[in-house]
Structures are given as C-alpha cells and as structure tokens.
Amino acid sequence: MFRSFFHWKVFANLLLAIAVFIGLVWLTFRWLEFHTNHGDEIPVPNVVNMTVQQAIEVLDDQGLEYEVDSFKFDPKFRPYQVLQIFPSPGSRVKDGRTIVLKVNPKTYAPVTIPDIIDGYKGLAFRKLERLELKVGDTIYEPNIQKDAVIRMMYNGAVIKPGAKVPMFSTIDLVIGTGPKRNVTIPNLVGMTVAQAKVVIAQNLFEVGLVDHQDGGKDNNDIVYYQDPAMGSVRDQGMQIDLWASKKTPAEMQSKIRELDEMYRPKIEISSPPVEDFSEPTEEPAAPAPAPQKQPAVKVEEKTVAKKTTETKPTEVKPVEKKPAKKVIVE
C-alpha cells in the first residue's frame, strides 16, 4: 500500500492539482482587479462649509454618489451648510463610492408631542421640558379632574399627542380645577336620552345607569325618571341614573310611583319623647298647717293718739301775753 502511495504517478497528479488551484486563484484576483478597477481611485473633494447644492454638484462631477444626513440644528451655521463629510476630505475612494454629507438643517428638528392628557400637571411640565418644549399659559377650567391636563394648545389651536412641532415651541395647557360641591341636579325628565347626556356633561356630572323600558339603546327615548331627583344637591362627578321610554312621562305614572317607593320612600318622622336631663329635686314636704288667727286687740284711740303725738314733733305755739290789769288806788 505504501509503495503505491509513493509512486511517481501519484506525485505527478498531486503537483498538477496544486498548479490548477494556484492558477484559478490568480485568475480570480486578476478578474477582480479588472472588474473593480483596482488601483483606479479618486480623492474625496473637500466640500465642507459649502451649501448642500454646491456639494452635490462637485460630487457628481467626480463620479461619486452622495447621501444627505441632517445634524441637530445649530443656529451658529447657515441653513443647509455642509458641516462634515465621510470619508474625510482627501481620502481615496473608488468611482461610485457613496459620500455621506452631514448638513445643518433649516430649523430645529420637529418634536413629537407626548401623551400627557389626564396626567398630573407637574409630571406634564417635566415631560415637555425634557423635550425642549416650553410651557406657556396654564388655563384653569372647571373639570372633575383636579390639577389634570385636559387639553393642549399650540398657536391657539388644540393639538393632540403624537403631533410634531418645532423644538422650543410653546405649548399652552388647560388644567382642571376639580369638582364643585353642593351643585343642584338639573331637571332631565321630558328630554331625550341624548339631550340628557349633554346636559349631564355640561354640569360636570357622570351618566350612570340608563334603563330603557323596551331593553333597547335608543337615545331618542324620553326620560321619565331620574335619580337623584331634580333640585337635589350633589358634588360634581356623581352619577345620574336615567329611566327612558317611548312613552311620555304622563303615561308612565304607575312606573314612576314604583320607582318613588324604591328610591324615595316616605318616612314618617315621629317626635321622640323629651327627656328631662335636669337634676332630680327632692319631694316637696307636706304643707305646714296655717297658723290660727288670733283675735285682734283693740287699742284705745287715746293710746294710739298718744303714741302718734309722741312720735311727731310738737309744734311750739307763741305764748299770748295777757293785757295788764289796771289797779286804781283811791
């Protein structure tokens, strides 16, 4: 077996195979040189600081392809000015190579408005500022969502999440003030369901149960009962239930009475006994017998008069002088 391996014919075939392989490799590289113009390279022209139109014309003249890529807007440079190129100027490339142009855009790149609807205003401010957007006016409007973003405004028009605006744009926000307390429930009886829903929304209440007599969902049915009742006082955001029918409220009196017994039962209020919370008093003692009258003692008038005269000061009467008697001596 080993003798057959070292036979000269085996060596001859092996050398022939090696020569064929080397020849094929050499022919392949020669073909690649011819097909790719190996050694035929052109330098990349310097088009930095040119306008993009001028740069494209130069590259076309050199037989080079181009691709325009926008940089972040820099107000220090002119709009559409070429700021960088790749490969760098002076590099040698083959004919038809694509040159990437980094160009200053005309203005700031558009920014996508984030979804901040129904979110807290503080979080909304931070999201907008993170995207280089300015928060303009904050307009407060009655809404059951206190301090939540209701709408976004741009240049006086409503803008929705996902829309694109230039960077550093000013966005105005409409913020909810929260529900009001003790708001009077409107009268919805006699309206269609569609009209009642509009009135409920205008008064910042919520639509609750809507019971159609026929089991359908026709918004043209007439409301014949509501709960809470008209004139009741509730906080905004509370639900208002509706009962509707094809018939008028006058034709639904029996059903209205049933609903009244269910939702507005009459409760008789009896006055509770008045409890005496004062301190207990002692039982009154038996009345003492009245003292017997003693006979009055008669006092003589003279004595009384004497007493009265003693108490009163006596008047001093002037003493009358008697006339002097005449004595005749014979």
PEFENMO-V582907 format. One record per residue. PHI is phi in radians with two decimals (999 if undefined). PSI is psi as a letter, one per 20 degrees, with the letter a starting at -180 (none if undefined). Layout:
phi->PHI psi->PSI
phi->PHI psi->PSI
//
This chain:
phi->999 psi->g
phi->-1.17 psi->h
phi->-1.12 psi->g
phi->-1.17 psi->h
phi->-1.22 psi->h
phi->-1.58 psi->j
phi->-1.22 psi->q
phi->-1.13 psi->h
phi->-1.14 psi->h
phi->-1.16 psi->g
phi->-1.09 psi->h
phi->-1.13 psi->g
phi->-1.15 psi->h
phi->-1.16 psi->g
phi->-1.14 psi->h
phi->-1.12 psi->g
phi->-1.16 psi->h
phi->-1.15 psi->g
phi->-1.11 psi->g
phi->-1.10 psi->g
phi->-1.11 psi->g
phi->-1.13 psi->h
phi->-1.11 psi->g
phi->-1.13 psi->g
phi->-1.12 psi->g
phi->-1.12 psi->g
phi->-1.13 psi->h
phi->-1.12 psi->g
phi->-1.15 psi->h
phi->-1.10 psi->h
phi->-1.15 psi->h
phi->-1.13 psi->h
phi->-1.08 psi->g
phi->-1.21 psi->g
phi->-1.27 psi->h
phi->-1.73 psi->j
phi->0.93 psi->l
phi->-1.01 psi->p
phi->1.57 psi->i
phi->-1.70 psi->n
phi->-2.11 psi->q
phi->-2.19 psi->q
phi->-1.32 psi->q
phi->-1.33 psi->p
phi->-1.27 psi->q
phi->-1.54 psi->o
phi->-1.99 psi->j
phi->-1.13 psi->q
phi->1.34 psi->i
phi->-1.36 psi->r
phi->-1.29 psi->q
phi->-1.13 psi->h
phi->-1.16 psi->g
phi->-1.12 psi->g
phi->-1.10 psi->h
phi->-1.13 psi->h
phi->-1.11 psi->g
phi->-1.12 psi->g
phi->-1.16 psi->h
phi->-1.10 psi->h
phi->-1.13 psi->h
phi->-1.48 psi->i
phi->1.33 psi->k
phi->-1.87 psi->q
phi->-1.48 psi->r
phi->-2.52 psi->q
phi->-2.46 psi->p
phi->-1.70 psi->p
phi->-2.24 psi->p
phi->-1.52 psi->p
phi->-1.47 psi->r
phi->-1.18 psi->p
phi->-1.03 psi->p
phi->-2.17 psi->o
phi->-1.15 psi->i
phi->-1.28 psi->i
phi->-1.95 psi->r
phi->-1.27 psi->q
phi->-1.07 psi->q
phi->1.12 psi->k
phi->-1.53 psi->p
phi->-1.31 psi->p
phi->-1.75 psi->h
phi->-2.58 psi->q
phi->-2.39 psi->q
phi->-2.45 psi->p
phi->-1.06 psi->r
phi->-1.17 psi->q
phi->-1.01 psi->p
phi->1.64 psi->i
phi->-1.16 psi->q
phi->-1.70 psi->p
phi->-2.32 psi->r
phi->-1.39 psi->r
phi->-1.11 psi->p
phi->1.64 psi->j
phi->-1.18 psi->q
phi->-1.51 psi->p
phi->-1.83 psi->p
phi->-1.60 psi->p
phi->-1.86 psi->p
phi->-1.63 psi->o
phi->-2.06 psi->q
phi->-1.30 psi->p
phi->-1.22 psi->r
phi->-1.20 psi->h
phi->-2.62 psi->a
phi->-1.11 psi->q
phi->-1.16 psi->q
phi->-1.14 psi->q
phi->-2.02 psi->p
phi->-1.45 psi->p
phi->-1.19 psi->p
phi->-1.30 psi->r
phi->-1.51 psi->o
phi->-2.06 psi->j
phi->-1.14 psi->p
phi->1.22 psi->j
phi->-1.61 psi->r
phi->-1.14 psi->q
phi->-1.09 psi->h
phi->-1.07 psi->g
phi->-1.17 psi->h
phi->-1.12 psi->g
phi->-1.03 psi->g
phi->-1.15 psi->h
phi->-1.13 psi->g
phi->-1.18 psi->g
phi->-1.16 psi->h
phi->-1.15 psi->h
phi->-1.66 psi->j
phi->1.10 psi->k
phi->-1.89 psi->q
phi->-1.67 psi->q
phi->-1.59 psi->p
phi->-1.55 psi->c
phi->-1.32 psi->q
phi->-1.92 psi->o
phi->-1.77 psi->p
phi->-1.65 psi->p
phi->-2.41 psi->q
phi->-1.02 psi->p
phi->-2.86 psi->q
phi->-1.24 psi->i
phi->-1.57 psi->o
phi->-1.30 psi->p
phi->1.06 psi->k
phi->-1.85 psi->q
phi->-1.37 psi->p
phi->-1.64 psi->g
phi->-2.52 psi->r
phi->-2.08 psi->q
phi->-2.18 psi->p
phi->-2.36 psi->o
phi->0.98 psi->k
phi->1.47 psi->i
phi->-2.04 psi->q
phi->-1.25 psi->p
phi->-2.13 psi->q
phi->-1.79 psi->q
phi->-1.03 psi->q
phi->1.71 psi->i
phi->-1.24 psi->q
phi->-1.90 psi->p
phi->-2.35 psi->q
phi->-1.10 psi->q
phi->-1.06 psi->q
phi->1.21 psi->j
phi->-1.22 psi->q
phi->-1.78 psi->p
phi->-1.99 psi->p
phi->-1.58 psi->q
phi->-2.12 psi->p
phi->-1.77 psi->p
phi->-1.96 psi->q
phi->-1.38 psi->q
phi->-1.62 psi->i
phi->1.68 psi->r
phi->-1.28 psi->q
phi->-1.53 psi->q
phi->-1.75 psi->q
phi->0.98 psi->l
phi->-1.73 psi->p
phi->-1.31 psi->p
phi->-1.26 psi->p
phi->-1.31 psi->r
phi->-1.49 psi->o
phi->-1.91 psi->i
phi->-1.17 psi->p
phi->1.71 psi->i
phi->-1.50 psi->r
phi->-1.33 psi->r
phi->-1.08 psi->h
phi->-1.09 psi->g
phi->-1.14 psi->g
phi->-1.10 psi->h
phi->-1.10 psi->h
phi->-1.13 psi->g
phi->-1.14 psi->h
phi->-1.07 psi->g
phi->-1.17 psi->h
phi->-1.12 psi->h
phi->-1.59 psi->j
phi->1.08 psi->k
phi->-1.83 psi->r
phi->-1.91 psi->q
phi->-1.41 psi->p
phi->-1.68 psi->c
phi->-1.23 psi->p
phi->-2.12 psi->o
phi->-1.80 psi->o
phi->-1.58 psi->p
phi->-1.07 psi->h
phi->-1.56 psi->j
phi->1.40 psi->j
phi->-1.55 psi->a
phi->-2.41 psi->k
phi->-1.33 psi->o
phi->-1.29 psi->i
phi->-1.57 psi->i
phi->-1.10 psi->q
phi->-1.64 psi->p
phi->-1.32 psi->p
phi->-1.99 psi->i
phi->-2.73 psi->q
phi->-2.50 psi->q
phi->-2.51 psi->p
phi->-1.19 psi->r
phi->-1.28 psi->r
phi->-1.04 psi->p
phi->1.57 psi->i
phi->-1.19 psi->q
phi->-1.94 psi->p
phi->-2.44 psi->r
phi->-1.46 psi->q
phi->-1.05 psi->q
phi->1.74 psi->i
phi->-1.28 psi->q
phi->-1.53 psi->q
phi->-2.09 psi->p
phi->-1.54 psi->q
phi->-2.24 psi->q
phi->-2.14 psi->p
phi->-2.31 psi->q
phi->-2.71 psi->r
phi->-1.28 psi->i
phi->-1.56 psi->r
phi->-1.43 psi->r
phi->-1.03 psi->h
phi->-1.13 psi->h
phi->-1.48 psi->i
phi->-1.96 psi->k
phi->-1.09 psi->h
phi->-1.13 psi->g
phi->-1.19 psi->h
phi->-1.12 psi->g
phi->-1.12 psi->h
phi->-1.10 psi->g
phi->-1.20 psi->h
phi->-1.10 psi->g
phi->-1.11 psi->h
phi->-1.44 psi->g
phi->-1.80 psi->h
phi->-2.34 psi->m
phi->-1.16 psi->q
phi->-1.46 psi->p
phi->-1.95 psi->p
phi->-1.39 psi->p
phi->-1.86 psi->o
phi->-1.70 psi->q
phi->-1.28 psi->p
phi->-1.22 psi->q
phi->-1.08 psi->q
phi->-1.46 psi->o
phi->-1.59 psi->p
phi->-1.63 psi->o
phi->-1.67 psi->j
phi->-1.34 psi->r
phi->-1.18 psi->p
phi->-1.12 psi->q
phi->-1.79 psi->q
phi->-1.24 psi->q
phi->-1.14 psi->p
phi->-1.12 psi->p
phi->-1.28 psi->q
phi->-1.10 psi->p
phi->-1.11 psi->p
phi->-1.25 psi->q
phi->-1.13 psi->q
phi->-1.15 psi->p
phi->-1.15 psi->q
phi->-1.25 psi->q
phi->-1.33 psi->p
phi->-1.55 psi->q
phi->-1.14 psi->p
phi->-1.22 psi->q
phi->-1.63 psi->p
phi->-1.41 psi->p
phi->-1.89 psi->p
phi->-1.12 psi->q
phi->-1.12 psi->h
phi->-1.15 psi->g
phi->-1.11 psi->g
phi->-1.08 psi->g
phi->-1.13 psi->h
phi->-1.11 psi->g
phi->-1.12 psi->h
phi->-1.19 psi->h
phi->-1.24 psi->h
phi->-1.21 psi->h
phi->-1.35 psi->h
phi->-1.46 psi->q
phi->-1.22 psi->p
phi->-1.40 psi->q
phi->-1.43 psi->p
phi->-1.65 psi->o
phi->-1.55 psi->p
phi->-1.12 psi->p
phi->-1.35 psi->p
phi->-1.37 psi->p
phi->-1.44 psi->p
phi->-1.31 psi->q
phi->-1.12 psi->q
phi->-1.21 psi->p
phi->-1.41 psi->q
phi->-1.55 psi->p
phi->-1.94 psi->p
phi->-1.84 psi->p
phi->-1.89 psi->p
phi->-1.53 psi->none
//
